[in-house]
Amino acid sequence: MADLDPEDAKLITLARSARARAGVAEGAAVRDETGRTYVATTVDLPSLQLTALQGAVAAAVSSGASALEAAAVVTDLLEVDRAVVDDLTPDARLLVADPKGELR
């Protein structure tokens, strides 16, 4: 993470922390157009299933964000669906890292 922009590294740190705290498969963090950050983890309830990235984007949108600067996902999964990021800002950076914080 040494060569990442400090604000992007912060997103990965927030996503890692959320994932570890909740003990779930994924953690995500997004930064909106004003620099505010939103964090979420995987939600797996009988009536609601969200990826961490979907949760973080939903939190941003419900707080009034209209665009994203960047998003980060920390996961064991090999693929991340960036469609939810593209819905707001197709050219937003999407960082995907393993649980140790190493970019993929």
N, C-alpha and C positions, 0 to 999 in steps of 0.2 A: 504494500500500500504506500510505500515511500514515494513513488513517482505519481501518485494521484493528487489531484487538487484537494486541499484540506477539507473543503466542504463535501466533496464526494467521499473522502475517507470517513468523514463523520457519518454519512448515511450508512455505510457498511458497518461501522461500529454500533450505531443504533439498531440496525437490523439484527446483528449478531446478538446483542444484549437482549432484545425482545424475544428472540428465538430461544435463547438459553433460559431466560426467566420463565417462559411458559412451558418449556420442555416439548416443543412441537417441531415439526419437520421444516417449517419455513418461517423466516422473519423478513420483513420488508420495511423500507423507509423511503419516502418521497419528499422532494423539496419543490414547493410551488414557486410561482413567478415572483413572489414577494420575499422569498427566502425562508418562509415558515416550513417546518418539517412535520411529518405525520408518520407514525409507526403503527404497524399491525403485525399480527401473526396469523397462521392458519386457523380458520374457524371450521370446526367439524361437529356440528350439532345435528340432531335428527331433522330439524326443519330449516337449517341454514348451513351451507357449505361455501366457504370463500378461500381462495388462495391468500397468502399474506399480501401479495401485490394488489389484489382486488380490494382487500380491506384497507390498505394504506391509501389507495386512490379514492375509495369511498369516503374515508375520513377527510381527505383534502377537499373533495368536492362538497361534502356536507358542511364544511367550514368556509365555503365561498371561493375556493381556488378555481380559476378558469384555465390555468395552464400549469405545466410542470417543467421545471428545469432539468431534473434528474430523478432517477429512481434506482434503488439498490435492493437486491434480493439475496439473502443468504439461505442456501438450501443444499440438501443432498441430492436433489433431483437433477437430472442431466439437462432438462429443457425447461424454459420459463416462457409462458405465453405473454408476449408484450402487448397484446391487443388492447388491454385496459389502459395502458399508457398512451398508445396511439390514439385512443378515443379523444384524449385531451390535447396531446402534443406529439405528433408523429416523429419529430426530430429530437425529442428529449433523450438524454443519455440513459441507457439502462445498463447498470453494472450488476453482474451476477458473480457471486463469490461462494466458495465452499465454507463449511462451518468454521474453519480456521481464519477466514477472511481473505483467502487467496483468490484473486480474480480468475475466472475461467475464460 
